[in-house]
Amino acid sequence: MNDGAAMKIALCQSAGAPCDVAANLALVQAAAQKAAAAGARLIIFPECFLTGYNIGERVRDLAEPADGPSLATLGEIAAEAEIAVICGYPERAGETLFNSAAVIGRDGSRLANYRKVHLYGDYEKAYFRPGERLVTTQLDGIKLGVLICYDIEFPEPARALARAGVDLLAVPTSLMTPADAVALHVVPTRARENQIFVAYANRLGREAGLEYVGRSCIAGPDGGDLARAGVEEELLVAEIDPSAIGRARAGYDYLADCRAGLDVN
């Protein structure tokens, strides 16, 4: 847990442009500049935002390595706007694909690359291999962890990252109907039960038969919404103050008080 300075963060809730990487990079650039102008030092985009999520076989053609040209462009965008960027993309590692999220620093450097651990449904399991580790990084003195969409629906990875000391959990997402309860209830619960900030950046609109629910949010360590989107294109901006974590844990500390590993009769 960090008692560092407060920081404004932004979430871009957008439908994106399926299978049009250039158009999506242009959307990233416009949103990054707008968020930076609002004082944000980090902007988070949805899951697989560079290509679209439900794009079938095209994912094999559009997947790129973690040091590929689109990721290099993300670095240029981040450096130009002086804002850190977290963006989902399909990652190619040899012949293997991962559902990944890149963390780019405000100077354009690559801070981390996370591969989704919990794959959702037949589509993801047909194209991607699951990642095998959780990752953290530092951003302006704030410890940051990343999960992707379905990952947040399991309590274990969020708890593991909280125990590793993260202040902020960033979650690029493509949540579809009828799972609104995840955005409305599960995400704030993950923030409260771990007493950390959770930033959940969801897609919206329709894509190849899927309808996304929007409702992106930034939840505080008490589980309350610091910002909440509806079902339209929206740029959310909110300030997170890491000292709020210490205040939340002063009265009761879930991490310290939890008795894990009890036997079951």
C-alpha positions as CSV (number, residue, x, y, z in Angstrom):
1,M,0.0,0.0,0.0
2,N,1.3,3.4,-1.0
3,D,0.7,6.8,0.6
4,G,1.9,8.7,-2.4
5,A,0.4,11.6,-4.3
6,A,-3.1,11.5,-5.8
7,M,-3.4,11.0,-9.5
8,K,-6.1,11.5,-12.1
9,I,-6.8,8.5,-14.3
10,A,-9.1,8.2,-17.3
11,L,-11.1,5.4,-18.9
12,C,-12.1,5.4,-22.6
13,Q,-15.5,3.6,-23.1
14,S,-15.8,3.1,-26.8
15,A,-17.1,0.7,-29.4
16,G,-13.9,1.0,-31.4
17,A,-13.6,-0.1,-35.1
18,P,-13.6,-3.9,-35.5
19,C,-10.6,-5.1,-37.6
20,D,-9.4,-1.5,-38.3
21,V,-6.2,-1.1,-36.3
22,A,-5.3,2.3,-37.8
23,A,-8.8,3.7,-36.9
24,N,-8.4,2.4,-33.4
25,L,-5.0,3.9,-33.0
26,A,-6.5,7.2,-34.1
27,L,-9.2,6.8,-31.4
28,V,-6.5,6.1,-28.8
29,Q,-4.6,9.2,-29.8
30,A,-7.6,11.5,-29.6
31,A,-8.7,10.1,-26.3
32,A,-5.2,10.2,-24.8
33,Q,-4.9,13.9,-25.8
34,K,-8.3,14.7,-24.3
35,A,-7.5,12.8,-21.1
36,A,-4.2,14.5,-20.7
37,A,-5.8,17.9,-21.2
38,A,-8.1,17.0,-18.4
39,G,-5.1,16.4,-16.2
40,A,-5.1,12.6,-16.3
41,R,-1.7,10.7,-16.1
42,L,-3.1,7.3,-17.1
43,I,-5.8,6.3,-19.6
44,I,-7.2,2.7,-19.9
45,F,-8.8,1.3,-23.0
46,P,-11.0,-1.9,-23.4
47,E,-10.0,-5.5,-24.0
48,C,-8.5,-6.2,-27.5
49,F,-9.2,-2.5,-28.3
50,L,-6.6,-2.3,-31.1
51,T,-8.4,-4.9,-33.3
52,G,-11.8,-5.4,-31.9
53,Y,-12.8,-8.4,-29.6
54,N,-15.2,-10.7,-31.5
55,I,-13.4,-10.7,-34.9
56,G,-13.1,-14.5,-35.5
57,E,-10.3,-15.7,-37.7
58,R,-9.1,-12.1,-38.4
59,V,-7.5,-12.2,-34.9
60,R,-4.8,-14.5,-36.4
61,D,-3.9,-11.9,-39.0
62,L,-4.1,-8.8,-36.8
63,A,-2.3,-10.2,-33.7
64,E,1.2,-8.6,-33.2
65,P,4.1,-9.2,-30.9
66,A,4.6,-7.2,-27.8
67,D,7.2,-5.1,-29.6
68,G,5.2,-4.9,-32.8
69,P,4.4,-1.7,-34.9
70,S,1.1,-0.9,-33.3
71,L,2.6,-1.1,-29.8
72,A,5.4,1.2,-31.0
73,T,2.7,3.6,-32.1
74,L,1.1,3.4,-28.7
75,G,4.4,4.4,-27.2
76,E,4.6,7.4,-29.5
77,I,1.0,8.4,-28.6
78,A,1.8,8.1,-24.9
79,A,5.0,10.2,-25.2
80,E,3.4,12.9,-27.3
81,A,0.5,13.3,-24.9
82,E,2.6,12.6,-21.8
83,I,0.1,10.1,-20.5
84,A,0.5,6.5,-19.6
85,V,-1.6,4.1,-21.7
86,I,-3.1,0.6,-20.9
87,C,-4.6,-1.0,-24.0
88,G,-5.8,-4.5,-24.8
89,Y,-4.6,-6.3,-27.9
90,P,-4.1,-9.8,-29.3
91,E,-0.5,-10.7,-28.8
92,R,1.4,-13.0,-31.1
93,A,4.3,-15.0,-29.6
94,G,5.5,-17.3,-32.4
95,E,2.5,-19.3,-33.4
96,T,0.8,-18.7,-30.1
97,L,-1.8,-16.0,-29.4
98,F,-2.5,-14.4,-26.1
99,N,-5.3,-11.9,-25.0
100,S,-3.0,-9.2,-23.7
101,A,-2.8,-5.7,-22.3
102,A,0.2,-3.4,-22.8
103,V,1.2,-0.9,-20.1
104,I,3.0,2.1,-21.7
105,G,4.7,4.8,-19.6
106,R,4.3,8.5,-20.0
107,D,7.6,8.6,-21.8
108,G,6.5,5.9,-24.3
109,S,8.5,3.1,-22.6
110,R,6.9,-0.4,-22.2
111,L,6.3,-0.9,-18.4
112,A,4.5,-4.3,-18.5
113,N,2.7,-6.8,-20.6
114,Y,-0.1,-8.9,-19.1
115,R,-1.6,-12.0,-20.7
116,K,-5.2,-12.9,-19.6
117,V,-5.2,-15.8,-17.2
118,H,-8.9,-16.8,-17.3
119,L,-10.1,-17.3,-20.9
120,Y,-13.9,-16.8,-21.4
121,G,-16.0,-19.1,-23.5
122,D,-15.3,-21.2,-26.6
123,Y,-14.2,-18.2,-28.7
124,E,-11.3,-17.2,-26.5
125,K,-10.3,-20.8,-25.8
126,A,-10.2,-21.5,-29.6
127,Y,-7.8,-18.7,-30.4
128,F,-5.8,-17.9,-27.2
129,R,-3.6,-19.6,-24.7
130,P,-4.0,-18.4,-21.1
131,G,-1.3,-16.5,-19.4
132,E,0.5,-18.0,-16.5
133,R,1.4,-15.1,-14.2
134,L,0.1,-11.9,-12.7
135,V,2.1,-8.7,-13.2
136,T,2.6,-5.4,-11.4
137,T,4.4,-2.2,-12.3
138,Q,5.0,1.3,-10.9
139,L,3.5,4.4,-12.3
140,D,4.4,7.8,-10.8
141,G,4.8,6.1,-7.4
142,I,1.6,4.1,-7.5
143,K,1.7,0.3,-7.7
144,L,-0.4,-0.9,-10.5
145,G,-1.8,-4.4,-11.4
146,V,-3.6,-5.5,-14.5
147,L,-6.4,-8.0,-15.1
148,I,-8.5,-8.5,-18.2
149,C,-12.3,-8.8,-18.2
150,Y,-13.2,-12.4,-17.0
151,D,-10.2,-12.3,-14.6
152,I,-12.0,-9.9,-12.3
153,E,-14.9,-12.3,-11.9
154,F,-12.7,-14.5,-9.9
155,P,-11.8,-13.2,-6.4
156,E,-8.4,-15.0,-6.3
157,P,-6.3,-12.9,-8.8
158,A,-7.5,-9.6,-7.4
159,R,-6.7,-10.7,-3.9
160,A,-3.3,-11.9,-4.9
161,L,-2.5,-8.5,-6.5
162,A,-3.8,-6.8,-3.4
163,R,-1.6,-8.9,-1.2
164,A,1.3,-7.9,-3.5
165,G,0.6,-4.3,-2.6
166,V,-1.1,-2.8,-5.6
167,D,-3.0,0.4,-5.1
168,L,-4.8,0.4,-8.5
169,L,-6.1,-2.5,-10.5
170,A,-6.7,-1.7,-14.2
171,V,-9.1,-4.0,-16.0
172,P,-9.6,-3.6,-19.8
173,T,-12.9,-5.3,-20.6
174,S,-15.4,-6.5,-23.2
175,L,-18.4,-7.3,-21.0
176,M,-21.5,-8.2,-22.9
177,T,-25.2,-8.6,-22.1
178,P,-26.7,-10.1,-20.0
179,A,-23.8,-9.8,-17.5
180,D,-24.5,-6.2,-16.3
181,A,-24.2,-7.3,-12.7
182,V,-20.4,-7.8,-13.2
183,A,-19.9,-4.1,-13.9
184,L,-22.5,-2.9,-11.4
185,H,-21.8,-5.2,-8.5
186,V,-18.8,-7.5,-8.9
187,V,-16.3,-4.8,-9.7
188,P,-17.2,-2.5,-6.8
189,T,-17.1,-5.6,-4.5
190,R,-13.5,-6.4,-5.7
191,A,-12.5,-2.9,-4.8
192,R,-14.1,-3.1,-1.4
193,E,-13.1,-6.6,-0.4
194,N,-9.4,-5.8,-1.2
195,Q,-9.6,-2.1,-0.2
196,I,-7.9,-0.9,-3.4
197,F,-8.9,1.2,-6.5
198,V,-10.3,-0.7,-9.5
199,A,-10.6,0.9,-12.9
200,Y,-12.8,-1.1,-15.3
201,A,-12.8,0.0,-18.9
202,N,-15.5,-1.6,-20.9
203,R,-16.5,-1.7,-24.6
204,L,-20.0,-0.8,-25.8
205,G,-22.2,-1.1,-28.8
206,R,-22.6,-4.2,-31.0
207,E,-20.0,-6.4,-32.7
208,A,-20.6,-9.5,-34.7
209,G,-23.7,-10.5,-32.7
210,L,-22.5,-9.4,-29.3
211,E,-23.9,-6.5,-27.4
212,Y,-21.6,-4.8,-24.8
213,V,-23.0,-3.3,-21.7
214,G,-20.7,-0.2,-21.2
215,R,-21.1,0.9,-17.6
216,S,-17.3,1.4,-17.1
217,C,-16.3,2.5,-13.7
218,I,-13.6,3.6,-11.3
219,A,-14.3,2.2,-7.8
220,G,-12.7,3.3,-4.6
221,P,-11.4,1.2,-1.7
222,D,-14.7,1.5,0.1
223,G,-16.5,0.0,-3.0
224,G,-18.1,3.3,-4.0
225,D,-18.1,4.7,-7.5
226,L,-15.7,7.6,-8.1
227,A,-16.9,7.7,-11.7
228,R,-19.5,5.6,-13.6
229,A,-20.3,5.6,-17.3
230,G,-23.7,4.8,-18.9
231,V,-24.2,3.1,-22.2
232,E,-22.8,5.8,-24.5
233,E,-19.3,6.7,-25.8
234,E,-17.6,8.4,-22.8
235,L,-14.3,9.4,-21.3
236,L,-14.3,9.0,-17.5
237,V,-11.9,11.0,-15.4
238,A,-11.5,10.6,-11.7
239,E,-8.8,11.3,-9.1
240,I,-7.4,8.4,-7.0
241,D,-5.7,9.1,-3.7
242,P,-3.6,6.2,-2.4
243,S,-3.9,7.5,1.1
244,A,-7.6,6.5,1.0
245,I,-6.4,2.9,1.1
246,G,-4.8,3.4,4.5
247,R,-7.9,5.2,5.8
248,A,-10.1,2.4,4.6
249,R,-8.0,-0.2,6.3
250,A,-7.6,1.7,9.6
251,G,-11.0,0.5,10.9
252,Y,-10.9,-3.0,9.5
253,D,-8.3,-4.6,7.3
254,Y,-9.6,-7.5,5.2
255,L,-6.2,-8.6,4.0
256,A,-4.8,-8.7,7.6
257,D,-7.9,-10.2,9.1
258,C,-8.6,-12.9,6.5
259,R,-8.0,-16.5,7.8
260,A,-7.2,-18.3,4.6
261,G,-6.4,-22.0,4.4
262,L,-8.9,-23.3,6.9
263,D,-9.7,-27.0,6.8
264,V,-13.1,-28.1,5.5
265,N,-14.8,-31.0,7.3
